[in-house]
Amino acid sequence: MRNVTLRLPDDLLRQAKIVGVNRESSLSELMRQALEDLIRRSDGYELARRFALAAMATGFDSGVETARYPWSRGEVHDRD
């Protein structure tokens, strides 16, 4: 592991220390958890984005175009 120096506003540092005390955790541990969560969410978003783009590129076959139904569109929508 490596040490890192951060510059934080006094108020943010004070609030982070309070959170750390309440969770019985060090500031280093809080920062590690926050960064891991940020990376996990970012990776999850990117994976979902790639999946959605691939699905849009290939399209989705709902089966409506090739299906044969015993009713007409007008009958379904009560049109004459």
Sine and cosine of phi, psi and omega as CSV:
sin_phi,cos_phi,sin_psi,cos_psi,sin_omega,cos_omega
0.00,0.00,0.42,-0.91,0.00,-1.00
-0.86,-0.50,0.51,-0.86,0.10,-0.99
-0.99,0.10,0.59,-0.81,-0.01,-1.00
-0.74,-0.68,0.66,-0.75,0.05,-1.00
-0.98,-0.19,0.77,-0.64,0.02,-1.00
-0.88,-0.47,0.57,-0.82,0.13,-0.99
-0.95,-0.30,0.89,-0.46,-0.03,-1.00
-0.81,-0.59,0.54,-0.84,0.12,-0.99
-0.87,0.49,0.56,-0.83,-0.05,-1.00
-0.81,0.58,-0.69,0.72,-0.05,-1.00
-0.90,0.43,-0.65,0.76,0.02,-1.00
-0.91,0.42,-0.67,0.74,0.02,-1.00
-0.89,0.45,-0.67,0.74,0.02,-1.00
-0.89,0.46,-0.71,0.71,0.00,-1.00
-0.91,0.42,-0.63,0.78,0.02,-1.00
-0.91,0.42,-0.63,0.77,0.04,-1.00
-0.89,0.45,-0.63,0.77,0.03,-1.00
-0.90,0.44,-0.70,0.72,0.04,-1.00
-0.87,0.49,-0.69,0.73,0.01,-1.00
-0.87,0.50,-0.68,0.73,0.03,-1.00
-0.90,0.44,-0.70,0.72,0.00,-1.00
-0.89,0.45,-0.53,0.85,-0.01,-1.00
-0.99,-0.11,0.06,1.00,-0.05,-1.00
0.80,0.61,0.77,0.63,-0.08,-1.00
-0.67,-0.74,0.46,-0.89,0.04,-1.00
-0.99,0.15,0.28,-0.96,0.08,-1.00
-0.89,0.46,-0.61,0.79,0.04,-1.00
-0.87,0.50,-0.69,0.73,0.00,-1.00
-0.92,0.40,-0.65,0.76,0.05,-1.00
-0.88,0.48,-0.69,0.72,0.00,-1.00
-0.91,0.41,-0.67,0.75,0.02,-1.00
-0.87,0.50,-0.73,0.69,0.00,-1.00
-0.89,0.45,-0.67,0.74,-0.01,-1.00
-0.90,0.43,-0.68,0.74,0.01,-1.00
-0.93,0.38,-0.65,0.76,0.04,-1.00
-0.89,0.46,-0.66,0.75,0.02,-1.00
-0.90,0.43,-0.69,0.73,0.02,-1.00
-0.87,0.49,-0.71,0.71,0.00,-1.00
-0.92,0.40,-0.66,0.75,0.01,-1.00
-0.89,0.46,-0.70,0.72,0.01,-1.00
-0.92,0.39,-0.63,0.77,0.01,-1.00
-0.90,0.43,-0.69,0.72,0.03,-1.00
-0.90,0.44,-0.66,0.75,0.02,-1.00
-0.90,0.43,-0.65,0.76,0.03,-1.00
-0.90,0.44,-0.71,0.70,-0.02,-1.00
-0.89,0.45,-0.65,0.76,0.03,-1.00
-0.89,0.45,-0.71,0.71,0.02,-1.00
-0.90,0.43,-0.62,0.78,0.02,-1.00
-0.89,0.45,-0.73,0.68,0.01,-1.00
-0.89,0.46,-0.65,0.76,0.02,-1.00
-0.89,0.45,-0.70,0.71,-0.01,-1.00
-0.91,0.42,-0.67,0.74,0.02,-1.00
-0.90,0.43,-0.64,0.77,0.04,-1.00
-0.90,0.43,-0.65,0.76,0.01,-1.00
-0.91,0.42,-0.63,0.78,0.02,-1.00
-0.93,0.37,-0.58,0.81,-0.02,-1.00
-0.93,0.37,-0.61,0.79,-0.03,-1.00
-1.00,0.01,-0.35,0.94,-0.01,-1.00
0.99,0.17,0.10,-1.00,-0.02,-1.00
-0.74,-0.67,0.81,-0.59,-0.01,-1.00
-1.00,-0.03,0.96,-0.28,0.01,-1.00
-0.99,0.16,-0.22,0.97,0.02,-1.00
1.00,0.05,-0.03,1.00,-0.07,-1.00
-0.93,0.37,-0.64,0.77,-0.06,-1.00
-0.91,0.41,-0.58,0.82,-0.08,-1.00
-0.99,-0.17,-0.11,0.99,-0.06,-1.00
-0.98,0.20,0.46,-0.89,0.07,-1.00
-0.91,-0.42,0.86,-0.51,-0.03,-1.00
-0.90,-0.44,0.56,-0.83,-0.02,-1.00
-0.98,0.20,0.03,1.00,-0.01,-1.00
-0.82,-0.57,0.34,-0.94,0.02,-1.00
-0.99,-0.15,0.22,-0.98,0.03,-1.00
-0.88,0.47,-0.65,0.76,0.02,-1.00
-0.88,0.48,-0.63,0.77,0.02,-1.00
-0.91,0.41,-0.63,0.78,-0.01,-1.00
-0.91,0.42,-0.60,0.80,-0.04,-1.00
-0.98,-0.17,0.31,0.95,0.01,-1.00
0.80,0.60,0.71,0.70,0.04,-1.00
-0.95,-0.32,0.47,-0.88,0.04,-1.00
-0.94,-0.35,0.00,0.00,0.00,0.00
